[in-house]
Each structure stands twice: as structure tokens, then as C-alpha cells.
Amino acid sequence: MPVIARFYGIIIRMYFQQAEHTPPHIHALFGEDMVAVALETGMVLEGHLPPKAMSMVKKWIGIHQDALLQMWKTQEFKQLPPLA
């Protein structure tokens, strides 16, 4: 699973697309916690993060939503800038 970004101890990853692996989403890891977040809605699909980390992940998704959706479609993964 490629690492897309790292910031403030949070690791953002995206799985390779598979038919049963929808909707488009990312996985964010922070310590022992993990969450899957839908790219189009920001809805938590599974897991949880502490509130502050979750807020940062949602803000980061908002900034990079177009690039993330493009990566999901093309499966051409690249590093994206961290949250500053």
C-alpha cells in the first residue's frame, strides 16, 4: 500500500483499486489507530483517530481531493505535500 503523505505522525496510504474496494478512500494511521475515509464525502468508513488527528486528515483530504481522486482512477501513486 503506497504511502501518499506523512505529517504530524500521521501516515496516509491508498490501496490499489479492486472491484470490491470502493468507494474511493484513503487510510490514515496515527500510532495504533487507523481510519478509512471516503475521498468524496469525508465520511469515516471504518476505524477511528483521535479528534485532532482526524481533523487534520479531513483538512488534508480537502486540500488534495482532486489529486487523490485522480490517483484512485489512474493508480499512478505519488507523494503529496504534507499538511503545513
CYANA upper distance limits for C-alpha pairs under 8 A (distance plus 0.5 A):
  1 MET  CA     13 ARG  CA      6.71
  1 MET  CA     14 MET  CA      6.36
  1 MET  CA     15 TYR  CA      5.42
  1 MET  CA     16 PHE  CA      7.35
  2 PRO  CA     13 ARG  CA      6.08
  2 PRO  CA     14 MET  CA      6.43
  2 PRO  CA     15 TYR  CA      7.41
  2 PRO  CA     77 PHE  CA      7.53
  3 VAL  CA     11 ILE  CA      7.46
  3 VAL  CA     12 ILE  CA      6.32
  3 VAL  CA     13 ARG  CA      4.97
  3 VAL  CA     14 MET  CA      7.41
  3 VAL  CA     79 GLN  CA      7.66
  4 ILE  CA     11 ILE  CA      8.32
  4 ILE  CA     12 ILE  CA      5.97
  4 ILE  CA     13 ARG  CA      5.84
  4 ILE  CA     14 MET  CA      7.51
  4 ILE  CA     77 PHE  CA      7.69
  4 ILE  CA     78 LYS  CA      6.64
  4 ILE  CA     79 GLN  CA      5.11
  4 ILE  CA     80 LEU  CA      6.34
  5 ALA  CA     11 ILE  CA      6.60
  5 ALA  CA     12 ILE  CA      5.65
  5 ALA  CA     13 ARG  CA      7.78
  5 ALA  CA     79 GLN  CA      6.26
  5 ALA  CA     80 LEU  CA      6.06
  5 ALA  CA     81 PRO  CA      7.04
  5 ALA  CA     82 PRO  CA      6.33
  6 ARG  CA     10 ILE  CA      6.07
  6 ARG  CA     11 ILE  CA      5.14
  6 ARG  CA     12 ILE  CA      6.70
  6 ARG  CA     82 PRO  CA      6.47
  7 PHE  CA     11 ILE  CA      7.30
  7 PHE  CA     82 PRO  CA      5.82
  7 PHE  CA     83 LEU  CA      6.66
  9 GLY  CA     30 PHE  CA      6.61
  9 GLY  CA     31 GLY  CA      7.97
 10 ILE  CA     28 ALA  CA      7.01
 10 ILE  CA     29 LEU  CA      6.09
 10 ILE  CA     30 PHE  CA      5.28
 10 ILE  CA     31 GLY  CA      8.29
 10 ILE  CA     53 ALA  CA      7.95
 11 ILE  CA     28 ALA  CA      6.05
 11 ILE  CA     29 LEU  CA      5.62
 11 ILE  CA     30 PHE  CA      7.11
 12 ILE  CA     26 ILE  CA      7.24
 12 ILE  CA     27 HIS  CA      6.29
 12 ILE  CA     28 ALA  CA      5.10
 12 ILE  CA     29 LEU  CA      7.10
 13 ARG  CA     26 ILE  CA      6.33
 13 ARG  CA     27 HIS  CA      5.66
 13 ARG  CA     28 ALA  CA      6.86
 14 MET  CA     25 HIS  CA      7.65
 14 MET  CA     26 ILE  CA      5.46
 14 MET  CA     27 HIS  CA      6.58
 15 TYR  CA     26 ILE  CA      8.04
 16 PHE  CA     72 TRP  CA      8.35
 16 PHE  CA     75 GLN  CA      7.17
 17 GLN  CA     21 HIS  CA      6.66
 17 GLN  CA     22 THR  CA      8.21
 17 GLN  CA     72 TRP  CA      7.29
 17 GLN  CA     75 GLN  CA      7.66
 18 GLN  CA     22 THR  CA      8.00
 23 PRO  CA     38 ALA  CA      6.97
 24 PRO  CA     38 ALA  CA      6.34
 24 PRO  CA     39 LEU  CA      6.25
 24 PRO  CA     40 GLU  CA      7.84
 24 PRO  CA     69 LEU  CA      7.58
 24 PRO  CA     72 TRP  CA      6.95
 25 HIS  CA     36 ALA  CA      6.94
 25 HIS  CA     37 VAL  CA      5.81
 25 HIS  CA     38 ALA  CA      4.69
 25 HIS  CA     39 LEU  CA      5.40
 26 ILE  CA     36 ALA  CA      6.14
 26 ILE  CA     37 VAL  CA      6.08
 26 ILE  CA     38 ALA  CA      7.24
 26 ILE  CA     39 LEU  CA      7.45
 27 HIS  CA     34 MET  CA      7.40
 27 HIS  CA     35 VAL  CA      6.14
 27 HIS  CA     36 ALA  CA      4.96
 27 HIS  CA     37 VAL  CA      7.01
 28 ALA  CA     34 MET  CA      6.13
 28 ALA  CA     35 VAL  CA      5.86
 28 ALA  CA     36 ALA  CA      6.96
 28 ALA  CA     37 VAL  CA      8.39
 28 ALA  CA     57 VAL  CA      7.86
 29 LEU  CA     33 ASP  CA      6.28
 29 LEU  CA     34 MET  CA      4.97
 29 LEU  CA     35 VAL  CA      7.17
 29 LEU  CA     49 LEU  CA      8.42
 30 PHE  CA     34 MET  CA      6.87
 30 PHE  CA     49 LEU  CA      7.48
 30 PHE  CA     53 ALA  CA      8.00
 33 ASP  CA     47 GLY  CA      7.97
 33 ASP  CA     48 HIS  CA      6.93
 33 ASP  CA     49 LEU  CA      6.15
 34 MET  CA     47 GLY  CA      6.11
 34 MET  CA     48 HIS  CA      6.39
 34 MET  CA     49 LEU  CA      6.76
 35 VAL  CA     44 VAL  CA      7.43
 35 VAL  CA     45 LEU  CA      7.95
 35 VAL  CA     46 GLU  CA      6.22
 35 VAL  CA     47 GLY  CA      4.80
 35 VAL  CA     48 HIS  CA      5.37
 35 VAL  CA     49 LEU  CA      6.77
 36 ALA  CA     44 VAL  CA      6.42
 36 ALA  CA     45 LEU  CA      5.81
 36 ALA  CA     46 GLU  CA      5.84
 36 ALA  CA     47 GLY  CA      6.97
 37 VAL  CA     42 GLY  CA      6.24
 37 VAL  CA     43 MET  CA      6.12
 37 VAL  CA     44 VAL  CA      5.07
 37 VAL  CA     45 LEU  CA      6.09
 37 VAL  CA     46 GLU  CA      8.00
 38 ALA  CA     42 GLY  CA      5.57
 38 ALA  CA     43 MET  CA      5.84
 38 ALA  CA     44 VAL  CA      6.96
 38 ALA  CA     45 LEU  CA      7.08
 39 LEU  CA     43 MET  CA      8.44
 39 LEU  CA     61 ILE  CA      7.38
 39 LEU  CA     65 GLN  CA      6.98
 39 LEU  CA     68 LEU  CA      7.90
 39 LEU  CA     69 LEU  CA      7.49
 40 GLU  CA     65 GLN  CA      8.03
 42 GLY  CA     58 LYS  CA      7.04
 42 GLY  CA     61 ILE  CA      8.32
 44 VAL  CA     48 HIS  CA      8.21
 48 HIS  CA     54 MET  CA      8.28
 49 LEU  CA     53 ALA  CA      6.61
 49 LEU  CA     54 MET  CA      5.94
 50 PRO  CA     54 MET  CA      6.58
 51 PRO  CA     55 SER  CA      6.59
 52 LYS  CA     56 MET  CA      6.93
 53 ALA  CA     57 VAL  CA      6.76
 54 MET  CA     58 LYS  CA      6.72
 55 SER  CA     59 LYS  CA      6.68
 56 MET  CA     60 TRP  CA      6.58
 56 MET  CA     83 LEU  CA      8.01
 57 VAL  CA     61 ILE  CA      6.64
 58 LYS  CA     62 GLY  CA      6.72
 59 LYS  CA     63 ILE  CA      6.94
 60 TRP  CA     64 HIS  CA      6.79
 60 TRP  CA     82 PRO  CA      8.13
 60 TRP  CA     83 LEU  CA      6.43
 61 ILE  CA     65 GLN  CA      5.74
 61 ILE  CA     68 LEU  CA      8.31
 64 HIS  CA     68 LEU  CA      6.56
 64 HIS  CA     80 LEU  CA      8.28
 65 GLN  CA     69 LEU  CA      6.62
 66 ASP  CA     70 GLN  CA      6.70
 67 ALA  CA     71 MET  CA      6.69
 68 LEU  CA     72 TRP  CA      6.73
 69 LEU  CA     73 LYS  CA      6.78
 70 GLN  CA     74 THR  CA      6.59
 70 GLN  CA     75 GLN  CA      8.49
 71 MET  CA     75 GLN  CA      5.65
 71 MET  CA     76 GLU  CA      5.88
 71 MET  CA     77 PHE  CA      6.14
 71 MET  CA     78 LYS  CA      8.35
 72 TRP  CA     76 GLU  CA      8.29
